Amino acid sequence: MKRNVRFGIALPFHPWQEILKRAKMAEELGFDSIWMADHLVGMGLRRLDAMEAYTSLAAVAMVTKKVKLGTSVTNIQTRHPAVLAQTIMTLDHISNGRVIAAVGAGEAMSIIPFGIPWDKPVSRMKEAIEVILSLWTRDPVNYDGKFFKLRDAFIRPKPVQKPHPPLWIAANSPRTLKITAKYGDGWLPLGRTVEDYQRMREELENMRRKYSRLKDFEYGVLLYGVVADNDEDARKIIEFPARVFSVFAAEELKKRGIDVPKELSLEKFLYTPENVKKIMDYASKISFEDIEDFYVWGSPDSCIEKLEKWVKAGAQHIVLVALVSEKHRDLQYKLYGEKIIPYFKEQYKEKS
């Protein structure tokens, strides 16, 4: 069976009126899903504002009808899993079953400055996932883990979606891929190169086969980029933010002979004036040619050509993050909604 290719788009971190405007616009233009980063701080260099994801999505659910609602991704360390299970269940009811629950092990900027425990993040994530799935599907729950202990615990009502909202996991390592294979209903890694994505997807599929979990799974990917009327305009918009954001990809850059301190990786980066200066210094040493394949950028035709490679590598649900300022957002939504998404909807219609 030929399967649809679905498209989502990440909403802005702030302000609320811009989040609301873009959510409505995305649904009108035919996006399948909308996503909010679940951060305590935004990921900019000058503006670090960030609205709370689930509160925002609950409000968005009231003014949309069919678009799926997800977080890209929930930092599972910042809430007790029982609280998170109830929060997602509540959003599932408010949206009438439109939630995709996407989680990850977390990043330093939303944890360390706030004194939130983060030792053994992957082990914590595994236990949290087990607790959440148990609370969504069973009464009562007794759980005796290293980090979480529950006794005769339950949440009611249960989610609208049965047996529970689809749980996607942002996995990029052998251990997190194994957790995804065992517990996940979908995969949402940050995409860097098509080759790495295809390799990990094949590993994940083999693991899922081992656990006999080959049904009802969706391969997603989070892709950054810029679309414009032509390649030249797109490059002008994306070149600076692409070089800056690439500094966070220390491991990928090292493969290309570019050394970046590990403290600037997403797993360790903290917003301080000194670290922001380091980001800018290292970004100035990276040429766009070194990292342009990390991003989907160019004219609509160029973006279609790049996206086709991700689809052929196995991506089924592509979540786009536009590396643009507010003045360029209209263009991103419209070109995707009017030129790119219709192409893929036609080319990848479900056929038996």
C-alpha positions in Angstrom: 0.0 0.0 0.0 1.3 3.5 -0.9 1.0 5.7 2.2 0.3 9.4 2.4 3.0 11.8 3.2 1.9 14.2 6.0 3.1 17.7 6.8 3.3 19.5 10.0 4.7 22.9 10.9 6.2 24.2 14.1 4.4 27.3 15.6 6.3 30.3 16.9 7.4 30.3 20.5 5.7 33.6 21.1 3.7 35.9 21.3 0.3 34.4 21.8 -1.5 36.2 19.0 1.1 35.1 16.5 0.8 31.5 17.7 -3.0 31.7 17.2 -2.7 33.3 13.8 -0.3 30.7 12.5 -2.3 27.8 13.9 -5.4 28.9 12.0 -3.4 29.6 8.9 -1.8 26.2 8.9 -5.1 24.4 9.1 -6.6 26.5 6.3 -3.6 25.8 4.1 -3.8 22.0 4.4 -1.1 21.2 7.0 -1.9 17.9 8.7 -0.4 18.9 12.1 0.8 21.8 14.1 3.5 21.6 16.8 4.9 23.7 19.6 8.3 23.4 21.2 8.0 22.6 24.9 10.7 24.8 26.3 11.0 27.0 29.4 13.2 29.3 27.3 13.0 30.1 23.6 15.8 29.2 21.1 16.9 32.6 19.8 19.9 34.8 20.3 18.1 38.1 21.2 14.6 37.0 22.2 14.2 34.0 24.5 10.5 34.3 25.2 8.5 31.0 25.2 4.8 30.3 25.9 3.9 27.1 27.7 3.1 24.5 25.0 0.1 22.6 26.4 -1.8 25.7 27.6 -1.3 27.2 24.1 -2.4 24.0 22.3 -5.5 23.7 24.4 -6.5 27.2 23.3 -5.6 26.4 19.7 -7.8 23.3 19.9 -10.8 25.5 20.5 -10.3 27.4 17.2 -9.3 24.5 14.9 -11.2 21.5 13.8 -9.1 18.7 12.4 -5.4 19.5 12.4 -3.4 17.3 14.8 -1.7 18.9 17.8 1.8 17.9 19.0 4.8 19.1 20.9 8.2 19.1 19.2 9.1 17.7 21.6 8.0 17.6 25.3 11.0 17.7 27.6 9.9 14.7 29.7 12.1 15.7 32.6 10.3 18.9 33.5 7.1 17.4 34.8 6.3 14.4 36.9 5.0 11.7 34.5 1.6 11.5 36.3 1.1 15.3 35.8 2.2 14.9 32.1 -0.1 12.0 31.6 -3.1 14.0 32.9 -2.1 17.1 30.9 -2.0 15.2 27.6 -5.2 13.3 28.5 -6.9 16.7 29.1 -5.7 18.1 25.8 -6.9 14.9 24.1 -10.4 15.6 25.4 -10.4 19.3 24.6 -9.3 18.6 21.0 -11.6 15.5 20.6 -8.7 13.1 20.1 -6.3 15.1 18.0 -3.1 14.9 20.2 0.2 13.4 19.2 2.3 13.0 22.4 5.9 13.5 21.3 8.6 13.3 24.0 12.3 13.4 24.4 15.0 13.1 27.0 15.5 16.8 27.3 18.0 19.6 26.7 20.1 21.5 29.2 18.7 25.0 28.7 15.3 24.1 30.1 16.6 21.9 33.0 19.9 22.9 34.5 19.2 26.6 35.3 15.9 25.6 37.0 17.4 23.0 39.3 15.4 20.1 37.8 17.0 16.7 38.3 18.6 15.4 35.1 20.9 12.6 36.1 20.6 9.5 33.8 18.1 11.3 31.5 17.5 8.3 29.2 16.7 6.0 32.2 14.4 8.7 33.6 12.7 9.0 30.2 12.1 5.2 30.0 10.5 5.1 33.4 8.4 8.2 32.7 7.1 6.6 29.5 6.2 3.4 31.3 4.3 5.4 34.0 2.5 7.5 31.4 1.3 4.5 29.3 0.2 2.7 32.5 -1.8 5.6 33.8 -3.5 6.0 30.4 -4.6 2.4 30.1 -4.9 0.8 33.6 -6.4 1.3 37.0 -4.8 1.2 39.5 -1.1 1.6 38.7 1.6 0.3 41.0 5.1 1.1 39.9 8.4 0.7 41.7 11.1 2.3 39.7 14.4 3.9 40.5 13.1 7.4 39.9 9.3 7.1 40.1 7.2 5.1 42.6 3.4 4.9 42.4 0.9 3.1 44.6 -2.7 2.5 43.8 -2.5 5.5 41.4 -4.9 6.3 38.6 -6.0 9.2 36.4 -9.6 9.5 35.1 -11.0 10.0 32.6 -8.9 8.0 30.2 -7.8 9.7 26.9 -10.3 9.9 24.0 -7.9 8.0 21.7 -7.7 4.3 22.3 -5.8 2.6 23.6 -4.1 6.0 24.2 -2.8 9.1 22.2 0.0 8.1 19.9 3.4 8.4 21.7 6.2 9.6 19.5 9.8 9.6 20.7 12.7 11.9 19.6 15.4 9.2 19.5 18.9 9.7 18.1 20.9 7.0 19.8 20.9 3.2 19.9 19.4 3.2 23.4 16.7 5.7 22.7 15.9 3.9 19.4 15.4 0.7 21.4 13.0 2.6 23.8 11.1 3.9 20.7 10.9 0.4 19.2 9.5 -1.0 22.5 7.1 1.7 23.5 6.6 4.2 20.7 3.9 4.7 18.1 6.1 7.1 16.1 9.5 8.5 15.8 10.4 12.3 15.6 14.2 12.9 15.4 15.8 16.1 14.4 16.8 15.5 10.8 20.4 16.4 9.8 21.3 14.3 6.8 19.2 12.0 4.8 21.8 9.2 5.0 21.8 9.3 8.8 18.1 9.3 8.9 17.8 6.3 6.6 20.4 4.3 8.6 18.6 5.0 11.9 15.2 4.3 10.4 16.4 0.9 9.3 17.9 0.2 12.7 14.6 1.2 14.3 12.5 -1.0 12.0 14.7 -4.0 12.8 14.3 -3.3 16.5 10.5 -3.0 16.1 10.5 -6.4 14.3 12.3 -7.9 17.2 9.5 -6.6 19.6 6.8 -7.7 17.1 5.6 -4.1 16.9 5.3 -3.5 13.1 1.8 -2.1 13.0 0.5 1.4 13.4 3.8 3.2 13.6 4.6 6.6 11.9 8.1 7.7 10.9 8.4 11.4 11.4 11.3 13.9 11.1 11.8 17.5 12.2 13.4 19.5 9.4 14.6 23.1 9.5 14.6 25.3 6.4 13.3 28.2 4.3 11.2 28.3 1.2 11.1 31.4 -1.0 10.2 32.3 -4.6 13.6 31.4 -5.8 16.9 29.8 -4.5 18.7 33.1 -4.3 16.1 34.7 -2.0 15.9 31.6 0.2 19.7 31.5 0.6 19.7 35.2 1.7 17.1 34.4 4.4 18.5 31.1 5.7 22.3 31.6 5.5 22.9 33.4 8.8 20.4 31.4 11.0 21.5 28.2 9.5 25.2 28.8 10.3 24.2 29.8 13.9 21.9 26.8 14.5 24.4 24.4 13.0 26.8 25.1 15.9 24.5 22.9 18.0 25.3 20.0 15.7 28.8 19.3 17.2 28.9 15.6 16.3 27.8 16.2 12.7 30.2 19.1 12.2 33.1 17.0 13.6 32.5 14.5 10.7 33.1 17.4 8.4 36.3 18.5 10.0 34.8 21.3 12.1 35.5 21.2 15.8 32.9 22.8 18.1 33.1 22.5 21.9 30.6 20.0 23.4 29.3 22.6 25.8 27.6 24.2 22.8 25.6 21.0 21.9 21.9 21.0 22.7 22.5 18.5 25.5 24.8 20.9 27.3 24.1 24.5 26.0 23.0 27.1 28.5 22.0 30.7 27.6 24.7 32.9 29.1 26.3 36.0 27.4 29.5 34.1 27.2 27.9 31.1 25.4 26.0 33.3 23.0 29.2 35.0 22.1 30.8 31.6 21.5 27.9 30.6 19.3 28.4 33.7 17.2 32.2 33.2 17.0 31.9 29.6 15.8 29.1 30.4 13.4 31.4 32.9 11.7 33.9 30.1 11.0 31.3 27.8 9.3 30.6 28.3 5.6 27.1 27.7 4.3 28.4 25.2 1.9 29.6 23.1 4.9 26.1 22.7 6.3 23.5 23.5 3.6 22.5 19.9 3.3 21.3 20.0 7.0 18.4 22.1 5.8 15.5 22.1 3.3 15.8 25.4 1.5 15.2 27.1 -1.9 12.4 27.6 -4.3 9.3 25.4 -4.0 10.7 23.1 -6.7 14.1 22.9 -4.9 12.4 22.1 -1.6 10.3 19.4 -3.3 13.4 17.9 -4.7 15.1 17.9 -1.2 11.9 16.6 0.5 11.6 13.7 -2.0 14.9 12.4 -0.7 13.6 12.3 2.9 10.4 10.6 1.8 12.4 8.0 -0.1 14.5 7.5 3.0 11.3 6.6 4.9 9.9 9.8 6.3 6.1 9.7 6.5 5.3 12.8 8.6 7.5 15.8 8.0 7.5 18.6 10.6 8.9 21.8 9.3 10.6 24.5 11.3 11.0 27.7 9.4 14.2 29.5 10.2 12.8 32.9 9.6 11.7 36.1 11.4 8.1 37.0 11.6 8.1 39.1 8.4 8.9 36.0 6.3 6.4 33.6 8.0 3.5 34.3 5.6 5.6 33.2 2.7 6.6 29.9 4.4 3.1 28.9 5.1 1.7 30.0 1.7 4.3 28.4 -0.5 4.1 25.1 1.4 0.3 25.2 1.5 -0.2 26.2 -2.1 2.8 24.6 -3.9 4.6 21.9 -1.9 2.0 20.1 0.1 -0.4 19.7 -2.9 2.5 18.1 -4.9 3.1 15.4 -2.2 -0.7 14.8 -1.6 -1.0 14.0 -5.3 2.1 12.0 -5.6 1.6 9.9 -2.5 -2.1 9.2 -2.4 -2.9 6.1 -0.4 -3.3 3.2 -2.8 -4.1 -0.4 -2.1 
